[in-house]
Amino acid sequence: MKRIFFILVSSIYGFASLACTTFCLSKNGQLVFGRNYDWVTAAGIVHTNQRGLLKTSYPNEEGSTIQWVSAYGSITFNQYGKEFPTGGMNEKGLVVELMWLDYTRYPARDTRPAVNVLQWIQYQLDNAATVDELIASDKKIRISDETPLHYLVADASGNVASIEFLNGKMIVHKSQDLPFPVLTNSSYQESAQTAKSYVINEDEVPNLDNSLDRYVRVCRMIKKLPDMPTTMNLTDYAFTILDDVSQGDFTKWSIVYDISGKTILFKTQIHNSIKSISLSDFDFRCETSPRMYNMNQRAVGNITGNFIEKDDKLERTILEKAVKQSQSRVKISNNTKEAILRYDETIRCK
């Protein structure tokens, strides 16, 4: 079962390697994080995750697990089960989002317990309030996986960092080492080096691969941020960028995190109207029930009131839909589906 879940995660994200875009914008003290999620299925659930929960990581092939109590509540976007998000934001304003990176090589086995690439995101949202705290967690845990990903992360203080695992070590770019707060599907060093000349010379049309092309286009739009119309707010500008680098039908979700306002806005390919969620509208105490929202339903504006209490039937329906729509790319057994659905039963209030 452990091996099956590992194969599931690897296969799912292997075919997303040609797309996905993340970036951060900052203007007049406001920080916004944009994200296009590109894949073959739009099925998904927005989950709330409570603080004060005792969790044990999903078993991995090496048999090493870690136990923790979630310090912060969060809202996450999930396709293949709760606790295994593609990204999200916690109540302190920390945002974590994944990207594909072919060159990734995670640390070799050592004394640290290990988690898979998706639960690593939930672990960070549960435990870290800042980018620096997230980076420091590398001393406590590591990723054991063959799915090659890197991450863009940001916090409420305006800190942004790219997190990569190259040659078995965590590689971080932040502050002066992060001239462009953008990430696509090339290493940060390669992307930033490539972007330098193209961003300076805006008349030059890049003849680049898809990943670097998107990177340059986003950097150019960030450079134009001071000239953004005064009538346009920063979240609207973020959606403008996401639309510009959209991969057509492959772009299933566009998400904008207003970190300063602790608000999340998103739209899906199926329902293109923008929905909003405010973290302040939720009670993240562990004594309260987690809530969930089917991403693909007709709605507009604030959808906080449309969240429902945890519904095992809906969870199963969305998972099975995602599995079915992904079957041309990945095979997921019934045993694996049941293991994912049961995993939540291992979590309880501390």
N, C-alpha and C positions, 0 to 999 in steps of 0.2 A: 504493500500500500504506500509506503514511504517513497519507493521508487516511482510508482505511478504518478504521484502528485508532483514529484520533481520533473518528470517528463511532461506533464501537463503544463506547468509554468513555462518550461523551456520552449515548448512548441507554440504556445499562445503568442509569445512576444517575438519569436523568431521571424514571423512574417510581417511584423510591423516595422522592420528595420529600415524601410525606405522613407519613412515619414515621421511625424510628430515634431512639435515645436514648443519650446517654452521660453519665456523672457520675463524680465522685470522692468517696470517703469517707475520713475520717481519724479514728482513735480510738486512744488509748494508744500512739502512735508507729507504728501500722500504717496503711499507705496502700493503698487498694483502688480499682480503676477498673472500672466496670461499663459494659456495652455490649449493646444489642439491635440486631441487624442484620435489617432488614425488606426483603424482596424476594420475587420470584416463584419462585425456585429455591433449594433448600437445598444443592445440590451444592457441594462444596468440599474443599480439601486444606489440612491444616496442614503448612507447610514449615519446615524449618530452613534457615538462610542462614549460610554460613560467613564468618568474617573472613579478611582477606588476599586477597580476590578483586579482580582488576582488571576494572572494568566501564566500558562506554561506554553512555550513555543511549540509549534507543530514539529513532531519528530522528524529528524533528517537522517540521511543515510549513515552518518557517522555516529548517530545515537546520542549526540550531545544536545541538551536543551537548556533553556534559561527560563527562570521564573521571575516575574515582576508584578508590581501593582501599578496600574495606570495612574499617573499623577494629574493628567489633564484630559478633559473631554475633547472630542474632535468630531468633525464631519468629513466623511470620506466617500469616494466614488468607487464602487465595486462592481465587477462583472462575474467573478468566479468565486463568490463566497465572502461573507463577512470576515473581518480580520485579515483579509488579503487584498488590500486596496491598490489601485493604480496611482492614487494620490489623494491629498486632502489638506485640511488646515485645522489646527487645534485652537483651543480657546485663548491661548497666549499669542496667537498670530503666526505660529510657525507653519510654513507651507513646504511640503515635500512632493515632488513629481518626478516620475521616471522617464528615461529616454533609452533607446537602444544604442549600444556602442560595441561594434564588432571586436575592438581591440581589448576588451575587458578581460582581465585575469585576476580572480579573487585570491586572497591570501591562502597559503597552504594550511593544512590542518595544524592546529596548535592547541594550547590549553584553553583558549577562549571558547565558550559555547557558540553555536552557530544557528543562524536563521536563514530562511530562503529570501529571495529578492523582494517579494511582496510583503511578507510579514516584517521585514526590515523597516518598511515605511510606517506600518502601524506601531512598531516598537518606538520609533522616533517621535511620532505624534503623541504617544502615551507618556513619554519620559522627558522630552527636551522642550524647553521654552525658547531657546535661542539656537542660532546656527553654531555657535561655539560649543554649546552643550552637545549638539548632535555630533560634531566632529570628535569631541572627547570620548564619545561612546565607542570609538574604534578600539579603545583599550579594554573594553568590557566584552564586546561581541564582535563577530565577523559574519560575513555572508558565505554560506556554503551552497553553491549553485553553479550551474554551467550557463545560465541565461545571462548574456552579456549586456548589462545595463549601466548607465550612469544617471546622476540625479542633479536637478537644480533645486536649491533650497533657499528660503528667505525667511526673515523674522520681522517682528514689529519695530525693531530699532533701525531697520533699513539695511541690515547686513544681508548680503547675497553671496552664495558660493556654489560652485560646481563641485560635485563629489564624484570622483572616478576611481576605479580600481585597476591599476596598470602594473604589470610585472609583480603581482602579488602584494601590492601596497596601496593604501588609500592615498590618492592624489587630490589635493584641494587647491582650487583657485578662488581667491576672495580679495576684497579691497583692491590694492594696486595691481594685484595679479589677475584681476577680473575686469579689464577695461570695457568689455561688452557683456552685460548681464543676460546672455542669450545662450541657449543650448538646443542643438538639433541632434544629428546622429553621427557626428564626427567628434574626435577628441577636442577638448577645449583649446588646447595649445594649437592644434592644426587649424581650428576654426578662426581663432583670433588672429593668427598670423596671416591667414588668407584674406580676412576681412579688411586688414589695414589699408591696403592700396585701393580696394574697391569702394570703401566707405568714404575715403578722402576724395576720390575722383568719381562723382556721381554720374557723370556722362558715360562712363565706361560700363558696358553691358557684360556682366560676368558670364564666362563660358565654363560653368562649374557643374559638378554633380548636384543632384537634388538637395542633398543635405546642406552643402556649403552654399548653394544658391539661396535657400531659405534663410540661412544664417545671415548672409550679406544683406538680404532684403529687410530683415528685421532690424539689423544694426542701422541701416540707412533711415528707417522710419523712427528709430529711437533718436538718432541725431537730429531729426526734424521736430522733435518733441517741443522745443521752445517756441516753434511757430504754429503749434496746435491752435486752432480757432478757439477764442475765448468762450464761445458758446458750447463747445464740446467738452464733456468731462473726461477724466482720465480713463475710466472704465470703458467708455464708448470708443476712445482711441485704441484701447487694447483690443476690442472686438474688431476694429478696422484692420489692425495688423493681422489678427488671426484669420480674417476673411481673405486678406491679401496672400497669405501663405497656405491657404486651404488646399487640400489634395482632392478636391471634388467629393465624389461619393465615399472616398476612403476616410474622410474626416467625419467621424461619428459624433464627437462632442467638442464644443468649444467652451472653455471654463475661464472665468476671470475672478481672481481672488482680490477683493479690496481688503488688503491686510490692515490698513489703518482703520477702516470701519468695521472690521471683523464680519464682513459680508461676502457671500459667494454668489456670483451670477453665472448662469450657464444656459446653453441652448444645445439642442441635439439636431441631428440630420432629419429625424422624423418630425419633430415639432420645433420649428426654428424660432419661435418666440422666446424672448429672454425671461428666465425665471430668476428670482433672487431669494436668498436664505440669509438670515441674520443669526449668528451664533448666540447673540444675547437673548433670543426668543426661546432657547432650549434650556431645560434643566438637566445638567450633566451629572447630578449626584447618582451614585450607584444604586441607591434605593429606588430610583425612578426607572421606568421601562425605557429601553432604547427605542428610537423611532426610525422610520424608513419611508422612502418615497420612490416609487417607480419613475425613473427618469423620463420615460416615453409616454407621457399622457398630456393631453391638451391643457395648457395653463399659461398664464402670463403674469408677470409681476411677482409679488411676495407670495411664496407657496408654503410658508411655514405652517399655516393652518391645514394644509393638505397632507402633512405627514401623518402616518398611522403608527400604532404600536407594532412591535415586531410580529410579523405574520409569516409563520413557517411555510404556509402554502404559497404565498407570493415569492418568498425566497427560493423555493424549489422551482416555481414556474419560470422565474428569471434565469436561474442557473441552467435549467434544461433548455430554455430558448437560446441562451448564449452558446451552449454546447452544440445544439442542433445547427445554428447558423455558422458555427465555426468548423463543422465536420469536414468540409473540403480541405481545411488546413491542419486540423488537429483531431485526433481520436481520443475521446475521454470515456472511460468505461463507467458502467453503473456503479461499480464498487468505489471508484474515485469520487463520483458525485455524492454518494452517501457519506463518505468519509468527510468531505468538505462540509456537508450539511450538519453532521454530528459534532464537528469540532467545537462549535459554539457552546456545546453542553459542558465542556471542560472548564468554562470560565464562570467565576462567581464573585460576589462582593467579598472583600477582605474584612 
